[in-house]
């Protein structure tokens, strides 16, 4: 390292220290270099694309933590070599977040974060036992799942005890051999074992509720073109925002609106021109 390089490096570091305050510039003690803290204001509707397991997900980002620009000055800078730069964000650590919001709020946040991640996984279901509700990984190429917590083996289609290759007990409410009234009483006059009758009544009630739920969703909601989650329209315009992945789409044609979403309704060549409301 020549004396000219040492002098030039010291002059530049002192100049940076004079331009930025202590919160913005931090000189590295162990080597010639430092860190500059940059705060950015993001434009409206700023999006980040993330590669998921099976598809690319798009998220709206409204805030970024301070960006840290780190630079290291080689021994032969500036006579021969250029500085080395790295760029990164300093997000809050879990311990810092816990200290800021408290143990109870952090536990709820951690639980919701896990639930959201699991809900995006098509091979994860939940134990149907109300006292358990543990996330369970489905068996590959099978409708069976075994809860790791209570060891309950169940069918992922009907949520009842796993029944092997046999069809689900009255798979959908419309195909029941005996109709089900509001009190879940069987109108079949045949006599049978009491436990089997109770089993049938409970199965019919669950399947009837499941069928009615799926029917309501099919009639009143549409599927987000980005993450395939059902979305209900409750007034407003036809520019929709998915509550799960945050992406925009058109309620009329279900097009994924990646740029300014309102351009879709103002473009004369769009199939949904002038159909914003």
Buried (B, 14 or more C-beta within 10 A) or exposed (E): EEEEBEEBBEEBBEEBBEEBEEEBBBBBEEEBBBBBBEEEEEEEEBBEEEEEEEEEBBEBEEEBEBBBBBBBBBBEBBEEEEBEEEEEEEEEEEEEBBEEEEEEEBEEBEEEEEEEEBBBBEEBBBBBBEEBEEBBEBBEEEBBBBBEEEEBEBBBBBBBEBBEEEEBBBBBBEEBEEEBEEEBEBEEEEEEEEEEBEBBBEBBBBBBEBBEEEEEEEEEEBBBBBBEBBBEEEEEBBBBBBEBBBBBBBBBEEBBBBEEBEEBBEEEEBEBEEBBE
